[in-house]
């Protein structure tokens, strides 16, 4: 085999797994990372337990990627959730399936897995060059990097993988700075937008002052024909949390098309409207509405406040109408919160710009993987799974391309 020099730009999951595959195949691999240390977003995600992937059936799993599912299918089938679990187990980070079907390492954090992974890469002679900001290409086609000192470094690999992430959590290294570098080369993009993020709401002063930071527990949210169960968190400027993140794509689309989106929140999904109305009919004389809602409907103060804000006027006293309000509190969402606050990014390099091996058609020898691509998915293991799978697929594409170059 002819040994080739490979440059990987970006030390997140997609870049690191590609480096592992290519180095194991015998190539000389160097990873270039703008931050001082690798995989910072991966480490931060691991603080909440490191949800690596999900255990549900593959067909259901694939649908989580919505319109991009058919594009990602071959990569996900080649490196499915079980393959990711086997890989983590091989690093000593044994995984387990939680009650929700999500898959986690037993250590419930990212740092032990990352340490073992970096040790494996070091054993494969992968070189990690940190503190290097990719600035594009020189006039004669070399990769250019700006060092902390301001010096410019040039590199001439046989092939390159770009795995630079999206634009969420920019303080961890992914700020979307690669977009103008690729658009200048004619690569088409879907605009980067926040995914798995919150939305702004014009709360009343009382809602902002008294209930910011409080959770809405055990709710169901509906947006159009989509539904999500879980929790949400009241923010002084809006609403966020798991149930909102799960619907961020249809909510964002509605805002883009209509200038706003109205969601319905079921504050007591465990009760039917009839059961709730029967409870609310038993109001004691002189009892305040807030106390009645707390006792008869079992609503927390934050849920009662949201119900009042959503109504915009006085709540009805009649039990049937009041039950209907609780089962479908209508909340107007104005705009997505800033992309820097989002968990992930929608948009990126459109599929027509890539061949089957994730090489850019306009830039032969330049491959792309991970969140740079135009796909999105909810939280629950889908984000990391697709990042790993496209990194593996791009590595395979690079090997095929290098073989053809010989």
Beta strands, then each sheet from edge to edge (+ up, - down):
strand 1: 5-9
strand 2: 28-32
strand 3: 51-54
strand 4: 95-97
strand 5: 102-105
strand 6: 127-129
strand 7: 132-137
strand 8: 143-147
strand 9: 152-155
strand 10: 159-162
strand 11: 189-195
strand 12: 199-200
strand 13: 215-223
strand 14: 226-235
strand 15: 238-240
strand 16: 261-266
strand 17: 329-333
strand 18: 344-349
strand 19: 366-368
sheet 1: 6+ 2+ 1+ 10+ 19+
sheet 2: 3+ 5- 4+
sheet 3: 7+ 8- 9+
sheet 4: 11+ 18-
sheet 5: 12+ 15- 14+ 13- 16+ 17-
end
